[in-house]
Amino acid sequence: MTARNASKTPGQTLPKAQMILSEVRRRILDREWRQGDRIPDEADLAVEFGAARATVNKALQVLADEGLLDRRRRAGTRVAIDPVRKATLSIPIVREQIESAGMAYSHRVAAHRRGPLPDGLALRLSLPAGTPMIHLRAVHYGDGIPFQYEDRWINPEAVAGMGAVDFRHVNANEWLVRNAPYRQAEVTFSAANADARDARMLQTRPGQALLVLQRTTWNDDHLITTVRIACRPGHEIGTRG
């Protein structure tokens, strides 16, 4: 996992539920608990982690929502069988989408920096606040018209050598699809009104209704990337490959 301050324990770094979630996820991904295994009851986990049973329940439910756990009343909680099959997502290469529609593709990086992951995002991703990340904002164009705008955080520790990639000049979407295979993905779609930045990047008006996708991927050991993608009105977003 991403390096943490060695002077702190996970319990000091993370809220209790987040620490439980991270440790249970680690045991599953490290195959300490294998597919089909029944995991300890909530009461036993509460004793192990020194937490309330409700806190354990909250952490396990998040992992069930991710598809890693199968929870059934009276039957206990088991590690899901072949959990990868629950996610049929294939991440698109945006350049290919645009070119297949007969448009000329172009790409612009609007902002790039290395910095700490914000507290709120770290909590959602079960990572320590301040984890070093690459923050990238970029726009993909078809025939010079904005196709989609992405606001992306990349974990440079997720894939060997990724920390040396200069995403100011490398298309992050295409590089990640080709070089950073994932085992887990979380995707949500929503409608949102364009804020000032969305409107500027997509060359539309503030308040315009947009289709927004939030996608996060992990490999066995690390978060790879989390990205918010906003589509310009009239364009479609793919989930093929």
C-alpha positions in Angstrom: 0.0 0.0 0.0 1.0 3.6 -0.2 3.6 4.5 2.4 2.3 5.8 5.7 4.0 7.6 8.6 5.8 4.8 10.4 5.2 6.5 13.8 1.4 6.1 13.5 -0.7 3.0 13.6 -3.6 2.6 11.1 -6.0 3.3 14.0 -4.4 6.6 14.6 -4.3 7.5 10.9 -7.8 6.4 9.9 -11.2 6.5 11.4 -12.1 3.1 13.0 -14.5 2.0 10.3 -12.0 3.0 7.6 -9.2 1.0 9.3 -11.4 -2.1 9.5 -12.5 -1.7 5.9 -8.8 -1.4 4.7 -7.7 -4.4 6.8 -10.5 -6.7 5.6 -10.0 -5.7 2.0 -6.2 -6.4 2.4 -7.0 -9.9 3.8 -9.2 -10.7 0.8 -6.8 -9.3 -1.8 -3.8 -11.1 -0.1 -5.9 -14.3 -0.1 -5.7 -14.7 3.6 -9.5 -15.1 3.2 -10.2 -16.9 0.0 -13.2 -16.9 -2.3 -16.1 -18.7 -0.6 -14.5 -18.6 2.9 -16.8 -17.5 5.7 -15.2 -14.6 7.5 -15.4 -14.1 11.3 -18.7 -12.9 12.7 -19.2 -9.2 13.3 -19.1 -9.7 17.0 -15.7 -11.4 16.7 -14.3 -8.7 14.4 -15.6 -6.1 16.8 -13.5 -7.7 19.6 -10.5 -8.0 17.3 -10.5 -4.4 16.2 -11.8 -2.9 19.5 -14.8 -1.4 17.8 -18.5 -1.3 18.1 -20.4 -4.0 16.1 -22.2 -1.2 14.2 -18.8 0.1 13.0 -17.8 -3.4 11.8 -21.2 -3.7 10.0 -20.6 -0.4 8.2 -17.2 -1.4 7.0 -18.4 -4.8 5.8 -21.3 -3.3 4.0 -19.0 -1.1 2.0 -17.0 -4.1 0.9 -20.2 -6.0 0.0 -21.2 -3.0 -2.1 -17.9 -3.3 -3.9 -18.6 -6.9 -4.6 -15.9 -8.4 -2.4 -18.2 -9.8 0.2 -21.5 -11.8 0.0 -23.7 -11.0 3.0 -26.7 -13.2 3.8 -29.0 -13.1 6.7 -28.5 -16.1 9.0 -25.8 -17.5 6.7 -23.0 -15.1 7.7 -20.6 -13.2 5.5 -18.4 -14.9 2.9 -15.7 -13.7 0.5 -17.5 -13.4 -2.9 -16.9 -16.1 -5.5 -15.1 -14.7 -8.4 -15.8 -11.1 -7.5 -14.2 -9.7 -10.6 -17.2 -11.0 -12.6 -19.4 -8.6 -10.8 -17.8 -5.8 -12.6 -18.1 -6.1 -16.4 -16.6 -2.6 -17.0 -14.1 -2.3 -19.8 -12.5 1.2 -19.7 -12.6 3.1 -23.0 -9.7 4.7 -24.7 -11.2 8.1 -25.5 -9.1 8.7 -28.5 -10.5 5.5 -30.1 -14.0 6.5 -29.3 -13.6 9.9 -30.9 -11.8 8.6 -34.0 -14.4 5.8 -34.5 -17.0 8.5 -34.6 -15.1 10.0 -37.6 -13.7 13.0 -35.7 -10.1 14.2 -35.4 -8.8 13.6 -31.9 -6.8 16.0 -29.7 -6.0 16.2 -26.1 -5.0 19.1 -23.7 -3.7 18.9 -20.1 -5.1 22.0 -18.3 -3.4 21.4 -15.0 -0.9 19.0 -13.5 0.7 18.8 -10.1 1.9 16.4 -7.4 0.3 16.9 -4.1 -1.5 15.4 -1.1 -4.9 13.7 -1.5 -7.6 15.9 0.1 -9.1 14.6 3.3 -12.6 14.0 2.0 -11.4 12.1 -1.0 -8.9 10.1 1.2 -11.8 9.1 3.5 -13.9 7.9 0.5 -11.0 5.9 -0.9 -9.9 4.4 2.5 -6.5 6.0 2.2 -4.5 8.1 4.7 -5.2 11.8 4.3 -2.2 13.5 2.6 -1.3 10.4 0.5 1.0 11.7 -2.3 -0.8 11.7 -5.7 -0.6 13.1 -9.2 -3.6 15.5 -9.8 -4.4 16.0 -13.4 -7.1 17.9 -15.3 -7.4 17.3 -19.0 -9.9 17.7 -21.9 -10.4 15.4 -24.8 -11.6 17.0 -28.1 -13.3 15.7 -31.3 -12.8 18.0 -34.3 -11.7 20.7 -31.9 -14.9 20.6 -29.8 -14.6 19.4 -26.1 -15.8 15.8 -25.9 -15.2 15.2 -22.2 -13.3 16.8 -19.3 -11.6 14.7 -16.7 -10.4 15.6 -13.2 -8.1 12.7 -12.2 -6.0 11.6 -9.2 -3.3 9.0 -10.0 -1.4 7.0 -7.4 2.2 6.9 -8.7 2.9 3.9 -6.5 0.3 1.7 -8.1 2.4 0.5 -11.1 6.1 0.1 -11.3 7.6 3.0 -13.2 4.5 5.1 -13.3 6.0 7.7 -11.0 8.4 8.6 -13.8 5.7 9.1 -16.4 5.2 12.7 -17.4 1.4 13.0 -17.7 1.8 16.6 -18.8 2.8 15.1 -22.2 1.3 11.6 -22.0 -2.4 10.9 -22.4 -3.3 9.5 -18.9 -6.4 7.7 -20.1 -4.7 5.8 -22.8 -1.5 5.1 -20.7 -3.5 3.7 -17.8 -5.7 1.5 -19.9 -2.7 0.0 -21.6 -0.3 -0.2 -18.6 -2.3 -0.4 -15.4 -4.6 -3.5 -15.3 -7.2 -3.4 -12.5 -8.9 -6.0 -10.4 -11.6 -3.9 -9.0 -13.6 -0.9 -10.3 -16.2 1.3 -8.8 -18.3 3.4 -11.2 -21.2 5.8 -10.7 -23.2 7.8 -13.2 -25.1 11.0 -12.3 -26.5 14.2 -13.7 -24.9 17.4 -12.5 -25.1 21.1 -13.4 -21.9 22.5 -14.8 -19.9 24.6 -12.3 -17.7 27.4 -13.6 -14.7 25.1 -14.3 -16.9 22.5 -16.0 -18.4 25.2 -18.2 -15.0 26.6 -19.1 -13.4 23.3 -19.9 -16.4 22.1 -21.9 -17.1 25.4 -23.6 -20.7 25.5 -22.3 -22.6 27.6 -19.9 -22.6 27.3 -16.1 -25.6 25.4 -14.9 -25.8 23.3 -18.1 -27.0 19.7 -17.3 -24.1 17.3 -17.8 -23.6 13.5 -17.6 -20.9 12.8 -15.0 -19.1 9.6 -14.4 -17.0 8.9 -11.3 -14.7 5.9 -11.8 -12.1 4.4 -9.4 -9.9 1.4 -10.0 -7.6 -0.8 -7.9 -5.1 -3.5 -8.5 -4.1 -6.2 -5.9 -2.1 -3.7 -3.7 -3.0 -0.2 -4.6 -5.6 2.3 -5.7 -4.6 3.1 -9.3 -6.7 6.2 -10.1 -10.0 7.9 -9.4 -11.4 10.2 -12.0 -14.5 12.4 -12.4 -15.5 12.6 -16.1 -17.9 15.3 -17.3 -19.3 15.0 -20.8 -20.3 17.9 -23.0 -24.0 17.9 -23.9 -24.7 15.9 -27.0 -21.7 13.6 -26.6 -22.0 10.0 -25.3 -19.7 8.3 -22.9 -18.7 4.7 -23.5 -18.0 1.8 -21.2 -16.6 -0.7 -23.8 -12.9 -0.7 -23.6 
